[in-house]
Amino acid sequence: VGLEVSHSVRTLAQCDEEAAKDLTVQTTFLEARLLAGSRTLFRRFIGHTISHFDPQAFFSAKRLEQEQRHAKFQDTPYSLEPNIKEAPGGMRDLQTILWITRASGLGNTWTELAKGGFVTQTEARQLARCERLLRELRVRLHYAAGRREDRLLFDVQDRIAREFGYMPTAHRRASELLMQRYYRTAKAVTQLNTILLQNIGAVIFKEQDVEAEIINERFQAVHELLEARDAELFERQPEAILESFQIMQQRPQLKGMTAQTLRALWRARFRIDGAYRRDPRNRAAFLSILQQPQGIVHELRRMNQYDILGRYLPSFRRIVGQMQHDLFHVYTVDQHTLAVIRNLRRFTMVEFAHEYPLCSRLIAGLERHWLLYVAAIFHDIGKGRGGDHSALGAVDAARFCRAHGLSREDTELVVFLVRHHLTMSSVAQKQDLS
């Protein structure tokens, strides 16, 4: 059946020696189960193994291992042929959490972690659902490929989608519907992994209370993380949602947000409704995020990760996890869009001028180069709807510009860029533009 079978015979002392040399061996011991033999000896082995773990060292090693693993996949789960085991948001991220909590004696299941206060009951159920989906996907993937295969390759996506009950629609393939579900699952796993590792790390390392640095009446900094001073801040004052990302841009020394704040952001995303989008304060705050001198891409990515960007721009929410079937894109539409903004940002930065001399000179001549970021957000936003996505995106871009008070000249520039963003490609490929 394709399994690699091997064995070794070791005493408890020899197990200690092997575990001390190799993190993989330590992790394997956590997955040990009795197949045959002495139950008494097995219980001794389990008790002995756990008692010899150093929770702090194991946590640090596993976190580093996860960072290195994510780096191999460009820190994104949004590849069009994702590795559902090893990539960010995959099975390994869930297993890493449980390995750390088992080694630290904090819990063996999502339910136990909820009882310990590391996650809410709702989050525990969400983690269990994500785990079930990833397991079933991986099993079906192995059957479809006829071998061990952890990448959801194009060749098998449609078959697996139909096995899950997805059927093609007028404008979308069955595989696109399945993959959108996968990407949203991977996003949830990434969110919960971040929250859990923060909470678990605080217990394992017994972080001492430090005096919070007060930023303003709403926010403070704790352990170099942004924290809402009131756990219900975003529910009571939803305009603070966008302010949190502005503060992250203005204070580069902050390494992220606390688990409490991330959780509160996630819960409060539904407060971003039609009335919120029409509020002039929120419109000004969103434009301000695009106009900051630094942190634009980081915070747009964070906004997308916690569904804030898609709530503020409903048309953007439709392209989150949307597949692209062509030779020019390797990520989903939303991730491709954020990559375009990243590249535009690099044109404005001195350290990249030698790599992009022409683009750097051109963007330096634009007084309001942030208008290019607006055009980038909307250039592919019409994909997946049927019809000319450039024309659909131009309509959405015009509506956004008018709603946010952009001048007629600036609006015309943004709409022009969206409508004609494929022109250069078409000319290069000698396509008929008539």
N, C-alpha and C positions, 0 to 999 in steps of 0.2 A: 504493500500500500504506500510505499515511498517514505516510510519513517526511518530515520537514522537511529538504530538501536545500539546502545553501548552500556557498559556497566563498570563499576569499580567497587572494591571492598575496602572500607576504611573504619578505623576505630573513631571514637568521639574525639580523641586528641588529634588524630590526623585530619578530621573534618575541620577542627579549629585552625590547623595549619593552612589548609587549602583556602578557607574562607578569608584568612588574613591576607592572602596574596591576591585575591580576585573578587571584585565586587559582584561579578556574575554568579560566582559560587554562593556568596551570601544570599543573593536574591533567589537562587534556585532552592536553597534550604527553606525559604519562606513558603515555597510551593510544595514542600514535601508531603506525601501522603502514603499511608501504609497499603501495600499490595499483598504482602504475605510475610509471615514470620512473627516474631515476638512483639506483642503490643506493649509490653512493659519496656523493652529496649527502645521502641519507637517513641514512647512518651518521654523517656529519658533524653533521647536525641533532641526532640522538640524543645523541651524545657532547657536543656543545656545550650542549644543554639540561640534561643531568644535571650537567655541570660548573658550571653557573651557579645550581644550586639551593642555598639556604641550609637545610640540614636542620633546624636548630633553629627557624627562623622558620616553615618549612613545617609542622613538627610542631605548633607552638603554634596556628597558624592552623587546621589541620585539626581539632585537638581542640576548639577554640572553635566551629568550624562544626558539629561533631557535637553539642556541648552545646546549641547553639541549635536544631538540627534536632530533637533529642530533646524539647526544651521545647515545641515545636509540637504534640507528641503526648502532652503531660502526662507525659513521661518514662516511659511504659509501653508495652510491646508487646502488652498484653492487652485492647485494644479488641475488641469483638465483630465489627467490620468493619475489621481492621487493614490498614495500608498496609505491604505486605511489602517494599517497597523503602526507604522513608524512615524508618519508625518504628524505635524501639530494637529491636535484634535482627534487623533486616532486612538486605537485600543491601548497602545503603550502608555499614553498619558493617563488613562484611567488606572491601569495596572500600577504605574509609578506611585500614585497616591496611596493605594491600598498596601503596597509593599512598605512604604514609609510608616504608615499607621500600624501595621502588624509588627514591624521591627521595633516600634516605640511603645507598643502595648496600648495604643489609643483606640483600636477597633479593627475589626476584620471585614465589616460590611458597610454599605452606605447607611443602612438603618442604625447601626451602632455609632457611626460618625454623627448622625443627626441627634441621637440621644446624648452624645458628648458635646453638642453645641457647635460643632465645626461647620455644619450645613443645616439649613432648615429642612423640615419634613418634605416640603415641596421640591427643594433642590435634590434631596435624596431620591425622590421618585423620578425626577428628571434624569439624574445620573443613571438610574437603573434602566430607564427607557433607552437612553443613548447607548448603554452597554449592550442591551438586547439587539438593537438595530445593527450595531457594528459587528457583533458576533454572527448574526444571521447573514449579513452582507458578506462576511469573510468566508463562511461556509459555502454559500452559493457561488462565490467567486472561485473557490477551489474546484468545485464541481464543474463550473462553466469552462474553466481553463484546462481541466484535466490534470492539474498538477498543483503544487504549492505555489500560489501567486497572491501577493498582497497589493498589487496595483490594479485599480479599477480601469482596465484598458478599454479603449474605444470598442474593440472587437467584441467585448462581452457585456458592455453597458446596456444595450438595448434588450438583450436576452434576459438579463437579471431584472431589468425594469418590468418586463412583462410578467416575470415570475412573481414580482411584488404586486402585480395587478394594475400597473400603470399602462395607459393606452395613449397613443399620440392624439394631439388635438390639431386644429386647423393651422396653428402657427408654431407648435412645439412638439418635439419628438418625445417618445416615452422615456428615453434615456435622460433627456433634459429634466423631466419632472423628478426622476429618481435622484439625479445628481444634485438638484436643488435641495432636496430633502437631506442628502448626505452633507452638503456644505453647511446647512443650518445646524445639523447635529454636531459637526466638527466645531462650528463656532461656539455652540453651547458648551461643549467639552472644554474648549480653550478658556472660556469665561470661568467655568467652575473650577478648573485646574488652578487658575491664578488665585481665586478666592481661597480655595482649600489650602494651597501651599503656604499662603500668607498666614492663615489661621493656625495651621499645624506648626509652622516654623516658630510662631510666637510662643507656643507651649513648649516645644522641644528646647528652644534656646532660652526660655524664661526671660524674655526681654524685660529689662527694668523700665519702670515708668519714667519717662522724661518729661520735662516741662514742654508743653506744646508751644510752638511759635504762632502767635495770633497773626493771621493775615488780614482779616477784616471781620466784620460782625457775623459773617456766614461761614468762613473757612479758617482752618489752621493747618499747620504742618507738624506731623508726628513721625519721627524716624525717617525723615526725608520723603514722606508720603503725604499727599493732600488728603485732608479729612474734613467732611462737613461737620460743623460744630453741633448741629442738631441732626439726629438720625432721621427725622421726618422733614428735613429742610426742603427737599425737592418736591415733596407732596404739598407742603404748605406754600412754598414760593417757587413754583416751577421755572420761573425766569432764571433761577440760579443754576439750572442744568447747563446752559451754554456758558455761563460765567465760569463754571468749574474748568472747562477746557481752555478758556482764555487765561486763567491763572496758571495752568500747566504750561502754556506758551510763554508767559511772562516770567516764570520762575524755573529756569532750566535745571536748577539744582534738585528739583523734585524728581524722584525716580519713578513715580507712579501714584496711584491712589490706594487708600486703605481698602481692605476687603469690605468694610462696612459701607464705605462710600460707593464702591463699585456695585454692591448689592442694591443700594438705594437708587442709583442711577438706572439700573436694570428694571427695578420695580416701577419707577416713575416715568418710564418712557411713554406710557399711555396718556400722560398729562399733555403730551405734545399733540394737540388736535388742531382743528381749523382755527379756533379762536387764538391759540398760541401762535400759530403761523402768521396770523394777521396782526399781531401785536407789534407796533413799531419798535419797541425796545428789543424784542427778540430778533426782528429782522436786522436791526443795527448790530446786534451782538454776533449774528451769523456772518455778516459782511466783515466785521472786525476780526473774526477768526481767520478769514482769508487774507487780511491785510497786515497781519502781524509780521514782524521781521524774522521770526524763527518759530519752529514747532508746528508749522502748518500741516505737513504730511503726517507727523506723529499723532496729532490730535484728530485729524480727519480719520485716520485708521482706528483710533480709539473710539471715536464717535460711531464708526461703522460697526466695530466689534460689539458695542453694547446697544446697537439698533437705534441710536439717537439720530444719526444722519438720515437713515431711511424714514424715521418718523417725521423729521423736519421736511424732508423732500420725498413725498410719497412716490413720485415717479422713479426716484433712485431705489426705493425699497423693492420695486419690481425687478430690478436687474441684479439684486443680491443673490449670488449663487447661480446666475444665468450662464449657461454654457455658450461657447462660441465654436463653431465648426468651420475653421478656415486655417490657412497656413501662417497667419500673421499674429495669432494670439495664443498664449500658453496658459492664461488664467481666465477665471470667470470675468464677466463684464465689470462688476464692481471693483475687483482687484486690479484689473487692467486700467480702469479709470484712475485709481489712486496712484498707480505706477506712472501714468502720464503726468499727473500733477507733481510727483516726485522729480521726474525728469525736467519739467519746466522750472521747478525750484532750483535745480542744479545749475541752470543757465544763469541764475541771478547771483550765484555764489562764486567768489573770487577763486577759491581753491579748485574749481572745475573749469575755469576759463581756458586753460591750456588744452583741455579735452574737447571743448565745444567753442572754439574761438568765434565762429560766425554767429551762432545762436546767442552767445554771450553779448556780442556787440549789438545784435538786433534787439534783444530784450532790454538792454541798457538804455535804448532810445525810447522806450515806452514809459510814459509818466506813471500810468496806472497798470503795471504789469499783472496785478492781481486779477484783472479782467480775463486774462488767459486761463486762470484757474477756474473761473466760472464757465468759460467755454469748454474746458476739459471735463468738468463735471457732467455737462450735458451732451458731449459729442456722441456718445454711444448709448444714451439713456433711452432711446427709442427701440433698442433691440428686443426681440422676442414678442413684438406686437403685430408683426406682419407689415408689409409695405416698406417704404424708404425710411430707414431709421434716421437718416440725416435730416429729412424734412420734419419728421415727428419730433426730433430733438430740438430743432430750431423753434418750433412752436412752444415747447416747454421752456426753452431758454428765454424767449421773448416774454413769456408770462412771468417768469422769475424776475427778470430785469425790471419790468414795470412795477411789480409788487414791491420790489426793494428800492425803488426810487432812483434807479440809474438814469442818467441823462439819455436823450435820444441818440446822441452820437455813440455813447458807450454801448447802448443796447444794440444798435446796428452792427457794431464791431463784433460783439459776442455772437449774435445771430448769424452773421456772415461766416464766422469761423466754424460754427457748428454745421451750417448747411453745406459748406464746401470742404469739410475736413478730409474727404476722400478724393478730392480733385487731383492732388499731386500724385497719389497712388494710381489713379486711373490713367493719368498722362504717362506715368512711368511704365505702365503695363500696356500702353497703346490701345486703351479701350475707347469705344465710341462714346463721346460725351454729349452727342446731340439729343 
